[in-house]
């Protein structure tokens, strides 16, 4: 299942030239992953109440075209691999039908107190794998 999140580019997302600053694409992707899990019934608050956190452990990004101030973007998130303590997402940013950023993001599930790896709850894994 591919989750799609529409976003608008605001002035705070851009550099002095009105082009989206590269690190902000990562923020857009974080929002898409967060809203994807929320749509499945797993809010950040609920996950944190279970003493869990998801942290990025690997990231591979290709910037293909720049996005500019006031453009409407679509950010996608799709799980392409799931393991006991990690998830690998394919994430893309589109302007209309044009792919402008492509990424693969691996997140690890950790205990929020110890920051040691912790098994992803079976209910979350099942929801993500549908």
Backbone torsions as a table, in degrees:
resi	resn	phi	psi	omega
1	UNK	NA	132.4	177.5
2	UNK	-104.5	125.1	176.2
3	UNK	-92.2	139.6	-178.7
4	UNK	-125.2	128.7	-179.6
5	UNK	-122.7	117.3	175.7
6	UNK	-78.2	138.2	178.6
7	UNK	-137.5	150.2	173.7
8	UNK	-107.8	142.9	177.0
9	UNK	-85.3	121.3	178.7
10	UNK	-103.9	165.6	-178.8
11	UNK	-55.6	-36.1	-179.1
12	UNK	-66.6	-16.5	-179.9
13	UNK	-87.9	-8.8	-169.9
14	UNK	-112.2	164.8	173.3
15	UNK	-89.9	-172.3	-177.5
16	UNK	-62.6	-21.2	179.7
17	UNK	-91.2	2.5	179.8
18	UNK	80.8	14.7	179.2
19	UNK	-104.0	139.4	-179.7
20	UNK	-57.7	126.9	177.3
21	UNK	-67.3	135.5	-169.9
22	UNK	-52.3	-39.5	-176.3
23	UNK	-69.2	-21.3	-179.2
24	UNK	-69.9	-23.2	173.5
25	UNK	-61.5	-35.6	178.6
26	UNK	-67.2	-36.8	175.4
27	UNK	-64.6	-42.0	177.9
28	UNK	-60.2	-41.8	-179.4
29	UNK	-67.2	-38.6	176.2
30	UNK	-59.8	-43.9	178.6
31	UNK	-61.4	-42.4	-179.5
32	UNK	-63.8	-43.3	178.0
33	UNK	-63.1	-42.7	180.0
34	UNK	-62.4	-46.4	-178.8
35	UNK	-70.3	-31.1	174.9
36	UNK	-60.7	-50.3	-179.9
37	UNK	-65.0	-38.5	177.8
38	UNK	-61.6	-41.8	179.3
39	UNK	-63.3	-26.8	177.4
40	UNK	-85.5	-2.8	178.4
41	UNK	98.3	15.5	-177.9
42	UNK	-123.8	88.0	179.6
43	UNK	-75.4	161.9	176.6
44	UNK	-57.4	-41.8	-178.9
45	UNK	-61.2	-44.8	179.6
46	UNK	-63.0	-43.3	179.4
47	UNK	-63.6	-44.3	-179.7
48	UNK	-67.6	-32.3	176.6
49	UNK	-65.0	-23.4	176.3
50	UNK	-89.2	13.5	179.1
51	UNK	62.2	34.2	179.1
52	UNK	-116.6	154.2	171.6
53	UNK	-143.6	150.5	171.5
54	UNK	-111.1	126.3	-179.3
55	UNK	-121.3	142.2	178.1
56	UNK	-70.9	126.0	179.4
57	UNK	-111.8	-17.2	176.9
58	UNK	-156.0	148.2	-177.4
59	UNK	-151.8	131.5	175.5
60	UNK	-131.3	122.5	-173.4
61	UNK	-131.0	140.4	172.6
62	UNK	-122.6	122.2	175.8
63	UNK	-97.1	116.0	-172.3
64	UNK	-101.2	-38.8	-179.2
65	UNK	-147.2	150.9	178.3
66	UNK	-81.1	146.6	169.4
67	UNK	-101.4	152.1	-175.0
68	UNK	-125.8	165.1	179.3
69	UNK	-47.6	133.3	172.9
70	UNK	76.0	2.0	177.3
71	UNK	-74.8	151.3	175.1
72	UNK	-94.7	127.4	-179.5
73	UNK	-119.7	159.4	170.9
74	UNK	-121.0	126.1	178.2
75	UNK	-111.9	128.6	-177.6
76	UNK	-110.0	159.2	174.8
77	UNK	-145.5	131.4	179.2
78	UNK	-146.6	129.3	176.7
79	UNK	-75.0	124.9	178.4
80	UNK	-110.8	-11.4	175.6
81	UNK	-158.3	139.6	178.2
82	UNK	-133.2	133.3	177.1
83	UNK	-126.6	-175.7	-177.8
84	UNK	-60.0	-39.3	-175.1
85	UNK	-125.1	8.7	-178.9
86	UNK	-146.6	158.1	176.1
87	UNK	-130.7	141.3	174.5
88	UNK	-115.9	124.8	-178.0
89	UNK	-107.9	142.5	164.2
90	UNK	-97.0	126.8	179.8
91	UNK	-131.4	139.7	-178.7
92	UNK	-136.5	152.8	174.8
93	UNK	-121.8	127.2	-179.0
94	UNK	-119.0	147.8	166.1
95	UNK	-114.3	103.2	-170.3
96	UNK	65.0	-124.5	177.5
97	UNK	-94.1	-5.0	-175.8
98	UNK	-85.4	122.2	175.6
99	UNK	-74.6	123.3	-179.3
100	UNK	-115.5	-17.6	177.3
101	UNK	-151.9	137.5	-176.7
102	UNK	-131.9	132.6	-177.6
103	UNK	-145.9	155.7	169.0
104	UNK	-122.8	123.0	-174.2
105	UNK	-123.6	125.4	174.9
106	UNK	-105.3	128.2	176.8
107	UNK	-117.7	141.6	178.3
108	UNK	-108.6	141.7	175.8
109	UNK	-89.4	127.5	-179.4
110	UNK	-131.8	157.0	172.3
111	UNK	-70.7	128.9	-174.6
112	UNK	-68.0	-22.5	179.2
113	UNK	-86.1	-42.5	-174.3
114	UNK	-100.0	-17.9	-174.9
115	UNK	63.1	19.4	175.4
116	UNK	-90.1	151.7	-179.9
117	UNK	-54.4	141.5	-179.9
118	UNK	-139.2	142.1	-178.4
119	UNK	-59.8	135.9	175.0
120	UNK	-69.6	132.0	179.7
121	UNK	-55.3	139.0	-177.0
122	UNK	-57.9	-36.4	-179.0
123	UNK	-65.6	-38.5	178.7
124	UNK	-69.6	-44.7	177.9
125	UNK	-58.2	-44.4	-179.5
126	UNK	-62.4	-42.5	-179.6
127	UNK	-65.7	-39.8	-178.5
128	UNK	-72.3	-26.8	-176.8
129	UNK	-87.5	-1.0	176.8
130	UNK	-86.4	NA	NA
